[in-house]
Amino acid sequence: MKHSQAVESLAALAQETRLAIFRRLVRAGPEGESAGSIAAALDIPSPTLSFHLKALEAAGLVDQRRESRNVIYGARYGRMRSLLAYLMKDCCAGHPEICNIDMESCRESPARTSACG
């Protein structure tokens, strides 16, 4: 991950509502969750949710797909793993095991869907 991408991702997450949305999508797993379900669960008006989802999409942290009339949003686990790996890369002078992080599990891989660690 490039420095500018890390800054963009962190900036998107540095807002209470967007962080709550992203964490919910991470917990939802690869299936994702509909915009309506997210709005109801977090008690966010649809226009506000849309604004925050667009910011997360622009940062590369979430994506969307259509299922019938629903828009389903999901966390981009590869981008999340890349961000975590970027943040942990120099942990404890290059010894991430001190921080109790398995860096191999944080490598970006399209086949992986679990969160880092």
Biopython code that builds the backbone (N, CA, C, O; Angstrom):
import numpy as np
from Bio.PDB.StructureBuilder import StructureBuilder

atoms = [
    (1, "MET", "N", (0.844, -1.176, 0.000)),
    (1, "MET", "CA", (0.000, 0.000, 0.000)),
    (1, "MET", "C", (0.890, 1.239, 0.000)),
    (1, "MET", "O", (1.893, 1.310, 0.710)),
    (2, "LYS", "N", (0.500, 2.194, -0.803)),
    (2, "LYS", "CA", (1.225, 3.465, -0.848)),
    (2, "LYS", "C", (0.809, 4.346, 0.323)),
    (2, "LYS", "O", (-0.279, 4.201, 0.880)),
    (3, "HIS", "N", (1.698, 5.256, 0.679)),
    (3, "HIS", "CA", (1.434, 6.180, 1.777)),
    (3, "HIS", "C", (0.138, 6.962, 1.530)),
    (3, "HIS", "O", (-0.673, 7.126, 2.441)),
    (4, "SER", "N", (-0.051, 7.438, 0.308)),
    (4, "SER", "CA", (-1.245, 8.236, -0.004)),
    (4, "SER", "C", (-2.530, 7.412, 0.148)),
    (4, "SER", "O", (-3.557, 7.943, 0.570)),
    (5, "GLN", "N", (-2.478, 6.122, -0.191)),
    (5, "GLN", "CA", (-3.648, 5.264, -0.024)),
    (5, "GLN", "C", (-3.963, 5.057, 1.460)),
    (5, "GLN", "O", (-5.128, 5.037, 1.857)),
    (6, "ALA", "N", (-2.923, 4.905, 2.270)),
    (6, "ALA", "CA", (-3.126, 4.746, 3.713)),
    (6, "ALA", "C", (-3.770, 5.998, 4.292)),
    (6, "ALA", "O", (-4.697, 5.908, 5.097)),
    (7, "VAL", "N", (-3.287, 7.151, 3.889)),
    (7, "VAL", "CA", (-3.848, 8.413, 4.376)),
    (7, "VAL", "C", (-5.311, 8.532, 3.965)),
    (7, "VAL", "O", (-6.152, 8.931, 4.770)),
    (8, "GLU", "N", (-5.617, 8.189, 2.722)),
    (8, "GLU", "CA", (-6.998, 8.260, 2.226)),
    (8, "GLU", "C", (-7.914, 7.318, 3.024)),
    (8, "GLU", "O", (-9.020, 7.703, 3.402)),
    (9, "SER", "N", (-7.461, 6.102, 3.275)),
    (9, "SER", "CA", (-8.257, 5.139, 4.037)),
    (9, "SER", "C", (-8.460, 5.595, 5.470)),
    (9, "SER", "O", (-9.571, 5.539, 5.996)),
    (10, "LEU", "N", (-7.392, 6.042, 6.095)),
    (10, "LEU", "CA", (-7.491, 6.495, 7.484)),
    (10, "LEU", "C", (-8.380, 7.729, 7.603)),
    (10, "LEU", "O", (-9.136, 7.864, 8.566)),
    (11, "ALA", "N", (-8.291, 8.626, 6.628)),
    (11, "ALA", "CA", (-9.129, 9.827, 6.648)),
    (11, "ALA", "C", (-10.610, 9.445, 6.562)),
    (11, "ALA", "O", (-11.448, 10.034, 7.244)),
    (12, "ALA", "N", (-10.924, 8.460, 5.723)),
    (12, "ALA", "CA", (-12.320, 8.029, 5.595)),
    (12, "ALA", "C", (-12.826, 7.410, 6.893)),
    (12, "ALA", "O", (-13.991, 7.585, 7.248)),
    (13, "LEU", "N", (-11.969, 6.696, 7.596)),
    (13, "LEU", "CA", (-12.370, 6.038, 8.838)),
    (13, "LEU", "C", (-12.346, 6.964, 10.049)),
    (13, "LEU", "O", (-12.833, 6.607, 11.122)),
    (14, "ALA", "N", (-11.782, 8.142, 9.874)),
    (14, "ALA", "CA", (-11.644, 9.084, 10.994)),
    (14, "ALA", "C", (-12.908, 9.917, 11.193)),
    (14, "ALA", "O", (-12.844, 11.124, 11.428)),
    (15, "GLN", "N", (-14.037, 9.258, 11.096)),
    (15, "GLN", "CA", (-15.328, 9.906, 11.295)),
    (15, "GLN", "C", (-16.231, 8.864, 11.945)),
    (15, "GLN", "O", (-16.301, 7.728, 11.477)),
    (16, "GLU", "N", (-16.908, 9.232, 12.998)),
    (16, "GLU", "CA", (-17.648, 8.284, 13.831)),
    (16, "GLU", "C", (-18.652, 7.424, 13.054)),
    (16, "GLU", "O", (-18.681, 6.205, 13.223)),
    (17, "THR", "N", (-19.456, 8.038, 12.220)),
    (17, "THR", "CA", (-20.475, 7.294, 11.491)),
    (17, "THR", "C", (-19.843, 6.353, 10.477)),
    (17, "THR", "O", (-20.255, 5.199, 10.363)),
    (18, "ARG", "N", (-18.841, 6.836, 9.736)),
    (18, "ARG", "CA", (-18.184, 5.977, 8.747)),
    (18, "ARG", "C", (-17.475, 4.803, 9.415)),
    (18, "ARG", "O", (-17.490, 3.690, 8.888)),
    (19, "LEU", "N", (-16.862, 5.038, 10.558)),
    (19, "LEU", "CA", (-16.212, 3.946, 11.272)),
    (19, "LEU", "C", (-17.243, 2.902, 11.708)),
    (19, "LEU", "O", (-16.993, 1.701, 11.603)),
    (20, "ALA", "N", (-18.387, 3.353, 12.192)),
    (20, "ALA", "CA", (-19.457, 2.425, 12.603)),
    (20, "ALA", "C", (-19.963, 1.621, 11.410)),
    (20, "ALA", "O", (-20.190, 0.417, 11.529)),
    (21, "ILE", "N", (-20.140, 2.266, 10.274)),
    (21, "ILE", "CA", (-20.597, 1.582, 9.063)),
    (21, "ILE", "C", (-19.567, 0.537, 8.637)),
    (21, "ILE", "O", (-19.914, -0.612, 8.363)),
    (22, "PHE", "N", (-18.306, 0.943, 8.584)),
    (22, "PHE", "CA", (-17.255, 0.020, 8.146)),
    (22, "PHE", "C", (-17.151, -1.183, 9.086)),
    (22, "PHE", "O", (-17.035, -2.319, 8.626)),
    (23, "ARG", "N", (-17.190, -0.946, 10.376)),
    (23, "ARG", "CA", (-17.104, -2.048, 11.338)),
    (23, "ARG", "C", (-18.293, -2.998, 11.178)),
    (23, "ARG", "O", (-18.139, -4.214, 11.292)),
    (24, "ARG", "N", (-19.466, -2.448, 10.915)),
    (24, "ARG", "CA", (-20.647, -3.291, 10.700)),
    (24, "ARG", "C", (-20.468, -4.153, 9.456)),
    (24, "ARG", "O", (-20.811, -5.335, 9.462)),
    (25, "LEU", "N", (-19.934, -3.566, 8.396)),
    (25, "LEU", "CA", (-19.725, -4.325, 7.161)),
    (25, "LEU", "C", (-18.649, -5.395, 7.336)),
    (25, "LEU", "O", (-18.748, -6.473, 6.751)),
    (26, "VAL", "N", (-17.637, -5.110, 8.124)),
    (26, "VAL", "CA", (-16.610, -6.123, 8.403)),
    (26, "VAL", "C", (-17.249, -7.309, 9.120)),
    (26, "VAL", "O", (-16.973, -8.462, 8.788)),
    (27, "ARG", "N", (-18.102, -7.025, 10.100)),
    (27, "ARG", "CA", (-18.783, -8.099, 10.840)),
    (27, "ARG", "C", (-19.764, -8.866, 9.963)),
    (27, "ARG", "O", (-20.006, -10.052, 10.188)),
    (28, "ALA", "N", (-20.330, -8.191, 8.960)),
    (28, "ALA", "CA", (-21.321, -8.831, 8.077)),
    (28, "ALA", "C", (-20.691, -9.934, 7.228)),
    (28, "ALA", "O", (-21.388, -10.841, 6.774)),
    (29, "GLY", "N", (-19.398, -9.863, 7.015)),
    (29, "GLY", "CA", (-18.725, -10.881, 6.213)),
    (29, "GLY", "C", (-18.848, -10.605, 4.731)),
    (29, "GLY", "O", (-19.338, -9.554, 4.319)),
    (30, "PRO", "N", (-18.401, -11.558, 3.932)),
    (30, "PRO", "CA", (-18.382, -11.375, 2.476)),
    (30, "PRO", "C", (-19.764, -11.180, 1.852)),
    (30, "PRO", "O", (-19.877, -10.642, 0.751)),
    (31, "GLU", "N", (-20.816, -11.616, 2.552)),
    (31, "GLU", "CA", (-22.170, -11.445, 2.012)),
    (31, "GLU", "C", (-22.564, -9.980, 1.957)),
    (31, "GLU", "O", (-23.378, -9.589, 1.121)),
    (32, "GLY", "N", (-21.996, -9.163, 2.839)),
    (32, "GLY", "CA", (-22.325, -7.758, 2.889)),
    (32, "GLY", "C", (-23.684, -7.515, 3.513)),
    (32, "GLY", "O", (-24.261, -8.398, 4.147)),
    (33, "GLU", "N", (-24.181, -6.320, 3.327)),
    (33, "GLU", "CA", (-25.461, -5.941, 3.924)),
    (33, "GLU", "C", (-26.114, -4.869, 3.068)),
    (33, "GLU", "O", (-25.435, -4.044, 2.457)),
    (34, "SER", "N", (-27.435, -4.892, 3.029)),
    (34, "SER", "CA", (-28.159, -3.908, 2.228)),
    (34, "SER", "C", (-28.081, -2.530, 2.887)),
    (34, "SER", "O", (-27.936, -2.406, 4.104)),
    (35, "ALA", "N", (-28.179, -1.526, 2.065)),
    (35, "ALA", "CA", (-28.143, -0.150, 2.560)),
    (35, "ALA", "C", (-29.285, 0.081, 3.553)),
    (35, "ALA", "O", (-29.092, 0.734, 4.578)),
    (36, "GLY", "N", (-30.457, -0.446, 3.256)),
    (36, "GLY", "CA", (-31.598, -0.272, 4.149)),
    (36, "GLY", "C", (-31.373, -0.898, 5.510)),
    (36, "GLY", "O", (-31.757, -0.332, 6.533)),
    (37, "SER", "N", (-30.756, -2.057, 5.522)),
    (37, "SER", "CA", (-30.468, -2.747, 6.776)),
    (37, "SER", "C", (-29.432, -1.982, 7.600)),
    (37, "SER", "O", (-29.551, -1.879, 8.821)),
    (38, "ILE", "N", (-28.431, -1.456, 6.930)),
    (38, "ILE", "CA", (-27.408, -0.656, 7.628)),
    (38, "ILE", "C", (-28.054, 0.582, 8.236)),
    (38, "ILE", "O", (-27.829, 0.905, 9.402)),
    (39, "ALA", "N", (-28.856, 1.268, 7.432)),
    (39, "ALA", "CA", (-29.521, 2.497, 7.890)),
    (39, "ALA", "C", (-30.397, 2.224, 9.115)),
    (39, "ALA", "O", (-30.387, 2.992, 10.078)),
    (40, "ALA", "N", (-31.144, 1.140, 9.072)),
    (40, "ALA", "CA", (-32.034, 0.813, 10.184)),
    (40, "ALA", "C", (-31.246, 0.435, 11.437)),
    (40, "ALA", "O", (-31.568, 0.881, 12.539)),
    (41, "ALA", "N", (-30.227, -0.377, 11.266)),
    (41, "ALA", "CA", (-29.443, -0.852, 12.413)),
    (41, "ALA", "C", (-28.684, 0.279, 13.108)),
    (41, "ALA", "O", (-28.553, 0.296, 14.332)),
    (42, "LEU", "N", (-28.191, 1.216, 12.309)),
    (42, "LEU", "CA", (-27.399, 2.305, 12.884)),
    (42, "LEU", "C", (-28.214, 3.580, 13.076)),
    (42, "LEU", "O", (-27.688, 4.599, 13.523)),
    (43, "ASP", "N", (-29.504, 3.520, 12.733)),
    (43, "ASP", "CA", (-30.402, 4.670, 12.865)),
    (43, "ASP", "C", (-29.847, 5.904, 12.149)),
    (43, "ASP", "O", (-29.707, 6.982, 12.726)),
    (44, "ILE", "N", (-29.538, 5.693, 10.870)),
    (44, "ILE", "CA", (-28.975, 6.750, 10.026)),
    (44, "ILE", "C", (-29.961, 7.016, 8.895)),
    (44, "ILE", "O", (-30.390, 6.074, 8.228)),
    (45, "PRO", "N", (-30.331, 8.272, 8.660)),
    (45, "PRO", "CA", (-31.199, 8.570, 7.515)),
    (45, "PRO", "C", (-30.522, 8.156, 6.204)),
    (45, "PRO", "O", (-29.300, 8.236, 6.080)),
    (46, "SER", "N", (-31.315, 7.718, 5.239)),
    (46, "SER", "CA", (-30.772, 7.233, 3.969)),
    (46, "SER", "C", (-29.831, 8.211, 3.270)),
    (46, "SER", "O", (-28.772, 7.788, 2.807)),
    (47, "PRO", "N", (-30.167, 9.496, 3.171)),
    (47, "PRO", "CA", (-29.241, 10.422, 2.507)),
    (47, "PRO", "C", (-27.892, 10.522, 3.238)),
    (47, "PRO", "O", (-26.844, 10.628, 2.601)),
    (48, "THR", "N", (-27.927, 10.488, 4.554)),
    (48, "THR", "CA", (-26.691, 10.554, 5.346)),
    (48, "THR", "C", (-25.874, 9.288, 5.135)),
    (48, "THR", "O", (-24.656, 9.350, 4.973)),
    (49, "LEU", "N", (-26.545, 8.139, 5.138)),
    (49, "LEU", "CA", (-25.853, 6.874, 4.904)),
    (49, "LEU", "C", (-25.200, 6.875, 3.533)),
    (49, "LEU", "O", (-24.041, 6.485, 3.394)),
    (50, "SER", "N", (-25.928, 7.306, 2.536)),
    (50, "SER", "CA", (-25.401, 7.361, 1.176)),
    (50, "SER", "C", (-24.138, 8.214, 1.106)),
    (50, "SER", "O", (-23.156, 7.825, 0.473)),
    (51, "PHE", "N", (-24.162, 9.368, 1.752)),
    (51, "PHE", "CA", (-22.997, 10.258, 1.789)),
    (51, "PHE", "C", (-21.783, 9.543, 2.372)),
    (51, "PHE", "O", (-20.688, 9.623, 1.817)),
    (52, "HIS", "N", (-21.975, 8.848, 3.485)),
    (52, "HIS", "CA", (-20.862, 8.178, 4.150)),
    (52, "HIS", "C", (-20.385, 6.950, 3.368)),
    (52, "HIS", "O", (-19.186, 6.678, 3.316)),
    (53, "LEU", "N", (-21.304, 6.219, 2.771)),
    (53, "LEU", "CA", (-20.902, 5.070, 1.961)),
    (53, "LEU", "C", (-20.087, 5.504, 0.748)),
    (53, "LEU", "O", (-19.136, 4.825, 0.360)),
    (54, "LYS", "N", (-20.453, 6.621, 0.158)),
    (54, "LYS", "CA", (-19.680, 7.137, -0.989)),
    (54, "LYS", "C", (-18.260, 7.491, -0.568)),
    (54, "LYS", "O", (-17.314, 7.247, -1.317)),
    (55, "ALA", "N", (-18.103, 8.060, 0.611)),
    (55, "ALA", "CA", (-16.761, 8.394, 1.108)),
    (55, "ALA", "C", (-15.945, 7.120, 1.336)),
    (55, "ALA", "O", (-14.757, 7.080, 1.017)),
    (56, "LEU", "N", (-16.574, 6.086, 1.884)),
    (56, "LEU", "CA", (-15.873, 4.820, 2.112)),
    (56, "LEU", "C", (-15.534, 4.139, 0.788)),
    (56, "LEU", "O", (-14.473, 3.529, 0.654)),
    (57, "GLU", "N", (-16.432, 4.241, -0.183)),
    (57, "GLU", "CA", (-16.159, 3.690, -1.515)),
    (57, "GLU", "C", (-14.997, 4.417, -2.183)),
    (57, "GLU", "O", (-14.109, 3.789, -2.760)),
    (58, "ALA", "N", (-15.011, 5.727, -2.100)),
    (58, "ALA", "CA", (-13.943, 6.527, -2.718)),
    (58, "ALA", "C", (-12.581, 6.178, -2.120)),
    (58, "ALA", "O", (-11.561, 6.241, -2.807)),
    (59, "ALA", "N", (-12.569, 5.813, -0.854)),
    (59, "ALA", "CA", (-11.321, 5.433, -0.187)),
    (59, "ALA", "C", (-10.951, 3.974, -0.463)),
    (59, "ALA", "O", (-9.900, 3.508, -0.024)),
    (60, "GLY", "N", (-11.802, 3.260, -1.182)),
    (60, "GLY", "CA", (-11.515, 1.878, -1.528)),
    (60, "GLY", "C", (-11.794, 0.880, -0.419)),
    (60, "GLY", "O", (-11.334, -0.261, -0.481)),
    (61, "LEU", "N", (-12.541, 1.293, 0.594)),
    (61, "LEU", "CA", (-12.790, 0.423, 1.743)),
    (61, "LEU", "C", (-14.053, -0.422, 1.618)),
    (61, "LEU", "O", (-14.168, -1.460, 2.271)),
    (62, "VAL", "N", (-14.996, 0.005, 0.793)),
    (62, "VAL", "CA", (-16.213, -0.774, 0.573)),
    (62, "VAL", "C", (-16.524, -0.813, -0.920)),
    (62, "VAL", "O", (-16.078, 0.036, -1.692)),
    (63, "ASP", "N", (-17.293, -1.813, -1.299)),
    (63, "ASP", "CA", (-17.807, -1.860, -2.660)),
    (63, "ASP", "C", (-19.289, -2.188, -2.593)),
    (63, "ASP", "O", (-19.827, -2.484, -1.526)),
    (64, "GLN", "N", (-19.930, -2.131, -3.735)),
    (64, "GLN", "CA", (-21.369, -2.373, -3.776)),
    (64, "GLN", "C", (-21.720, -3.265, -4.942)),
    (64, "GLN", "O", (-20.989, -3.354, -5.928)),
    (65, "ARG", "N", (-22.860, -3.925, -4.806)),
    (65, "ARG", "CA", (-23.402, -4.731, -5.893)),
    (65, "ARG", "C", (-24.929, -4.686, -5.794)),
    (65, "ARG", "O", (-25.492, -4.435, -4.728)),
    (66, "ARG", "N", (-25.567, -4.931, -6.905)),
    (66, "ARG", "CA", (-27.032, -4.958, -6.923)),
    (66, "ARG", "C", (-27.521, -6.386, -6.789)),
    (66, "ARG", "O", (-26.988, -7.306, -7.409)),
    (67, "GLU", "N", (-28.540, -6.553, -5.971)),
    (67, "GLU", "CA", (-29.279, -7.808, -5.877)),
    (67, "GLU", "C", (-30.743, -7.426, -5.953)),
    (67, "GLU", "O", (-31.315, -6.910, -4.993)),
    (68, "SER", "N", (-31.341, -7.684, -7.101)),
    (68, "SER", "CA", (-32.712, -7.254, -7.379)),
    (68, "SER", "C", (-32.804, -5.742, -7.213)),
    (68, "SER", "O", (-32.136, -4.994, -7.926)),
    (69, "ARG", "N", (-33.630, -5.295, -6.275)),
    (69, "ARG", "CA", (-33.794, -3.853, -6.073)),
    (69, "ARG", "C", (-32.943, -3.336, -4.927)),
    (69, "ARG", "O", (-32.993, -2.150, -4.599)),
    (70, "ASN", "N", (-32.173, -4.205, -4.325)),
    (70, "ASN", "CA", (-31.324, -3.804, -3.198)),
    (70, "ASN", "C", (-29.898, -3.534, -3.634)),
    (70, "ASN", "O", (-29.379, -4.170, -4.551)),
    (71, "VAL", "N", (-29.277, -2.584, -2.963)),
    (71, "VAL", "CA", (-27.849, -2.350, -3.132)),
    (71, "VAL", "C", (-27.176, -2.929, -1.899)),
    (71, "VAL", "O", (-27.466, -2.537, -0.768)),
    (72, "ILE", "N", (-26.270, -3.870, -2.143)),
    (72, "ILE", "CA", (-25.569, -4.550, -1.066)),
    (72, "ILE", "C", (-24.151, -3.993, -0.984)),
    (72, "ILE", "O", (-23.435, -3.924, -1.983)),
    (73, "TYR", "N", (-23.768, -3.603, 0.209)),
    (73, "TYR", "CA", (-22.426, -3.076, 0.443)),
    (73, "TYR", "C", (-21.607, -4.099, 1.211)),
    (73, "TYR", "O", (-22.132, -4.827, 2.054)),
    (74, "GLY", "N", (-20.327, -4.144, 0.913)),
    (74, "GLY", "CA", (-19.430, -5.052, 1.605)),
    (74, "GLY", "C", (-18.079, -4.412, 1.833)),
    (74, "GLY", "O", (-17.639, -3.554, 1.068)),
    (75, "ALA", "N", (-17.434, -4.841, 2.891)),
    (75, "ALA", "CA", (-16.082, -4.369, 3.177)),
    (75, "ALA", "C", (-15.121, -4.977, 2.165)),
    (75, "ALA", "O", (-15.286, -6.128, 1.761)),
    (76, "ARG", "N", (-14.139, -4.223, 1.765)),
    (76, "ARG", "CA", (-13.076, -4.733, 0.896)),
    (76, "ARG", "C", (-11.956, -5.207, 1.815)),
    (76, "ARG", "O", (-11.107, -4.428, 2.248)),
    (77, "TYR", "N", (-11.980, -6.505, 2.100)),
    (77, "TYR", "CA", (-11.048, -7.076, 3.068)),
    (77, "TYR", "C", (-9.597, -6.957, 2.620)),
    (77, "TYR", "O", (-8.705, -6.792, 3.452)),
    (78, "GLY", "N", (-9.356, -7.037, 1.330)),
    (78, "GLY", "CA", (-7.988, -6.884, 0.835)),
    (78, "GLY", "C", (-7.422, -5.513, 1.163)),
    (78, "GLY", "O", (-6.275, -5.388, 1.593)),
    (79, "ARG", "N", (-8.230, -4.496, 0.960)),
    (79, "ARG", "CA", (-7.784, -3.128, 1.272)),
    (79, "ARG", "C", (-7.580, -2.973, 2.776)),
    (79, "ARG", "O", (-6.630, -2.326, 3.216)),
    (80, "MET", "N", (-8.477, -3.570, 3.561)),
    (80, "MET", "CA", (-8.343, -3.488, 5.017)),
    (80, "MET", "C", (-7.058, -4.188, 5.464)),
    (80, "MET", "O", (-6.318, -3.661, 6.296)),
    (81, "ARG", "N", (-6.792, -5.385, 4.907)),
    (81, "ARG", "CA", (-5.563, -6.099, 5.266)),
    (81, "ARG", "C", (-4.329, -5.307, 4.858)),
    (81, "ARG", "O", (-3.344, -5.255, 5.595)),
    (82, "SER", "N", (-4.388, -4.696, 3.690)),
    (82, "SER", "CA", (-3.247, -3.890, 3.234)),
    (82, "SER", "C", (-2.992, -2.709, 4.163)),
    (82, "SER", "O", (-1.845, -2.382, 4.464)),
    (83, "LEU", "N", (-4.068, -2.074, 4.614)),
    (83, "LEU", "CA", (-3.927, -0.948, 5.529)),
    (83, "LEU", "C", (-3.328, -1.416, 6.851)),
    (83, "LEU", "O", (-2.415, -0.783, 7.381)),
    (84, "LEU", "N", (-3.841, -2.519, 7.382)),
    (84, "LEU", "CA", (-3.306, -3.047, 8.640)),
    (84, "LEU", "C", (-1.836, -3.438, 8.490)),
    (84, "LEU", "O", (-1.023, -3.168, 9.375)),
    (85, "ALA", "N", (-1.502, -4.071, 7.377)),
    (85, "ALA", "CA", (-0.114, -4.465, 7.142)),
    (85, "ALA", "C", (0.774, -3.225, 7.032)),
    (85, "ALA", "O", (1.887, -3.204, 7.557)),
    (86, "TYR", "N", (0.276, -2.192, 6.345)),
    (86, "TYR", "CA", (1.033, -0.945, 6.217)),
    (86, "TYR", "C", (1.307, -0.341, 7.597)),
    (86, "TYR", "O", (2.418, 0.105, 7.883)),
    (87, "LEU", "N", (0.284, -0.335, 8.437)),
    (87, "LEU", "CA", (0.439, 0.243, 9.772)),
    (87, "LEU", "C", (1.371, -0.584, 10.654)),
    (87, "LEU", "O", (2.066, -0.038, 11.512)),
    (88, "MET", "N", (1.385, -1.885, 10.447)),
    (88, "MET", "CA", (2.169, -2.774, 11.304)),
    (88, "MET", "C", (3.547, -3.104, 10.737)),
    (88, "MET", "O", (4.359, -3.732, 11.417)),
    (89, "LYS", "N", (3.816, -2.696, 9.525)),
    (89, "LYS", "CA", (5.054, -3.075, 8.833)),
    (89, "LYS", "C", (6.302, -2.827, 9.667)),
    (89, "LYS", "O", (7.178, -3.690, 9.737)),
    (90, "ASP", "N", (6.393, -1.699, 10.278)),
    (90, "ASP", "CA", (7.590, -1.349, 11.033)),
    (90, "ASP", "C", (7.394, -1.510, 12.535)),
    (90, "ASP", "O", (8.146, -0.950, 13.333)),
    (91, "CYS", "N", (6.384, -2.277, 12.910)),
    (91, "CYS", "CA", (6.074, -2.478, 14.322)),
    (91, "CYS", "C", (7.276, -3.026, 15.079)),
    (91, "CYS", "O", (7.884, -4.020, 14.681)),
    (92, "CYS", "N", (7.594, -2.374, 16.150)),
    (92, "CYS", "CA", (8.637, -2.876, 17.058)),
    (92, "CYS", "C", (9.929, -3.193, 16.309)),
    (92, "CYS", "O", (10.491, -4.278, 16.460)),
    (93, "ALA", "N", (10.389, -2.252, 15.510)),
    (93, "ALA", "CA", (11.646, -2.385, 14.763)),
    (93, "ALA", "C", (11.645, -3.609, 13.850)),
    (93, "ALA", "O", (12.647, -4.320, 13.756)),
    (94, "GLY", "N", (10.524, -3.852, 13.182)),
    (94, "GLY", "CA", (10.452, -4.952, 12.235)),
    (94, "GLY", "C", (10.163, -6.307, 12.858)),
    (94, "GLY", "O", (10.383, -7.337, 12.221)),
    (95, "HIS", "N", (9.682, -6.325, 14.077)),
    (95, "HIS", "CA", (9.335, -7.571, 14.767)),
    (95, "HIS", "C", (7.857, -7.562, 15.146)),
    (95, "HIS", "O", (7.516, -7.361, 16.311)),
    (96, "PRO", "N", (6.959, -7.783, 14.146)),
    (96, "PRO", "CA", (5.524, -7.701, 14.418)),
    (96, "PRO", "C", (5.037, -8.731, 15.433)),
    (96, "PRO", "O", (3.974, -8.554, 16.028)),
    (97, "GLU", "N", (5.799, -9.800, 15.635)),
    (97, "GLU", "CA", (5.378, -10.803, 16.623)),
    (97, "GLU", "C", (5.306, -10.202, 18.024)),
    (97, "GLU", "O", (4.553, -10.691, 18.866)),
    (98, "ILE", "N", (6.079, -9.149, 18.284)),
    (98, "ILE", "CA", (6.027, -8.465, 19.573)),
    (98, "ILE", "C", (4.639, -7.846, 19.768)),
    (98, "ILE", "O", (4.112, -7.806, 20.880)),
    (99, "CYS", "N", (4.068, -7.370, 18.674)),
    (99, "CYS", "CA", (2.742, -6.753, 18.713)),
    (99, "CYS", "C", (1.638, -7.804, 18.614)),
    (99, "CYS", "O", (0.456, -7.463, 18.603)),
    (100, "ASN", "N", (2.020, -9.079, 18.544)),
    (100, "ASN", "CA", (1.081, -10.195, 18.456)),
    (100, "ASN", "C", (0.249, -10.144, 17.176)),
    (100, "ASN", "O", (-0.950, -10.421, 17.193)),
    (101, "ILE", "N", (0.898, -9.786, 16.065)),
    (101, "ILE", "CA", (0.239, -9.729, 14.770)),
    (101, "ILE", "C", (0.964, -10.675, 13.821)),
    (101, "ILE", "O", (2.182, -10.597, 13.661)),
    (102, "ASP", "N", (0.205, -11.568, 13.196)),
    (102, "ASP", "CA", (0.744, -12.470, 12.187)),
    (102, "ASP", "C", (0.690, -11.743, 10.849)),
    (102, "ASP", "O", (-0.367, -11.680, 10.221)),
    (103, "MET", "N", (1.805, -11.201, 10.414)),
    (103, "MET", "CA", (1.822, -10.398, 9.194)),
    (103, "MET", "C", (1.467, -11.215, 7.959)),
    (103, "MET", "O", (0.940, -10.665, 6.992)),
    (104, "GLU", "N", (1.740, -12.501, 7.971)),
    (104, "GLU", "CA", (1.397, -13.332, 6.822)),
    (104, "GLU", "C", (-0.112, -13.344, 6.605)),
    (104, "GLU", "O", (-0.570, -13.356, 5.462)),
    (105, "SER", "N", (-0.880, -13.341, 7.676)),
    (105, "SER", "CA", (-2.336, -13.333, 7.533)),
    (105, "SER", "C", (-2.848, -11.973, 7.073)),
    (105, "SER", "O", (-4.010, -11.845, 6.689)),
    (106, "CYS", "N", (-1.990, -10.961, 7.110)),
    (106, "CYS", "CA", (-2.394, -9.616, 6.703)),
    (106, "CYS", "C", (-2.064, -9.314, 5.243)),
    (106, "CYS", "O", (-2.450, -8.260, 4.738)),
    (107, "ARG", "N", (-1.371, -10.198, 4.565)),
    (107, "ARG", "CA", (-1.018, -9.951, 3.165)),
    (107, "ARG", "C", (-2.277, -9.929, 2.320)),
    (107, "ARG", "O", (-3.197, -10.717, 2.538)),
    (108, "GLU", "N", (-2.314, -9.026, 1.357)),
    (108, "GLU", "CA", (-3.496, -8.916, 0.502)),
    (108, "GLU", "C", (-3.578, -10.117, -0.426)),
    (108, "GLU", "O", (-2.619, -10.453, -1.120)),
    (109, "SER", "N", (-4.718, -10.743, -0.424)),
    (109, "SER", "CA", (-4.970, -11.895, -1.280)),
    (109, "SER", "C", (-6.458, -11.918, -1.609)),
    (109, "SER", "O", (-7.288, -11.888, -0.700)),
    (110, "PRO", "N", (-6.812, -11.972, -2.896)),
    (110, "PRO", "CA", (-8.231, -11.964, -3.259)),
    (110, "PRO", "C", (-8.993, -13.154, -2.673)),
    (110, "PRO", "O", (-10.199, -13.062, -2.443)),
    (111, "ALA", "N", (-8.306, -14.262, -2.432)),
    (111, "ALA", "CA", (-8.980, -15.454, -1.925)),
    (111, "ALA", "C", (-9.328, -15.350, -0.454)),
    (111, "ALA", "O", (-10.212, -16.064, 0.018)),
    (112, "ARG", "N", (-8.659, -14.484, 0.279)),
    (112, "ARG", "CA", (-8.909, -14.375, 1.717)),
    (112, "ARG", "C", (-10.067, -13.418, 1.982)),
    (112, "ARG", "O", (-10.200, -12.377, 1.338)),
    (113, "THR", "N", (-10.898, -13.801, 2.946)),
    (113, "THR", "CA", (-12.004, -12.918, 3.307)),
    (113, "THR", "C", (-12.031, -12.626, 4.794)),
    (113, "THR", "O", (-12.820, -11.796, 5.244)),
    (114, "SER", "N", (-11.194, -13.285, 5.558)),
    (114, "SER", "CA", (-11.205, -13.029, 7.004)),
    (114, "SER", "C", (-10.390, -11.785, 7.314)),
    (114, "SER", "O", (-9.514, -11.382, 6.548)),
    (115, "ALA", "N", (-10.694, -11.201, 8.436)),
    (115, "ALA", "CA", (-9.960, -10.012, 8.864)),
    (115, "ALA", "C", (-8.570, -10.403, 9.322)),
    (115, "ALA", "O", (-8.316, -11.565, 9.642)),
    (116, "CYS", "N", (-7.687, -9.448, 9.353)),
    (116, "CYS", "CA", (-6.306, -9.665, 9.770)),
    (116, "CYS", "C", (-6.244, -10.132, 11.216)),
    (116, "CYS", "O", (-6.985, -9.647, 12.070)),
    (117, "GLY", "N", (-5.344, -11.088, 11.483)),
    (117, "GLY", "CA", (-5.091, -11.519, 12.850)),
    (117, "GLY", "C", (-5.868, -12.636, 13.234)),
    (117, "GLY", "O", (-5.756, -13.107, 14.366)),
]
sb = StructureBuilder()
sb.init_structure("model")
sb.init_model(0)
sb.init_chain("A")
sb.init_seg("    ")
for serial, (resi, resn, name, xyz) in enumerate(atoms, 1):
    if name == "N":
        sb.init_residue(resn, " ", resi, " ")
    sb.init_atom(name, np.array(xyz, "f"), 0.0, 1.0, " ", f" {name:<3s}", serial, name[0])
structure = sb.get_structure()
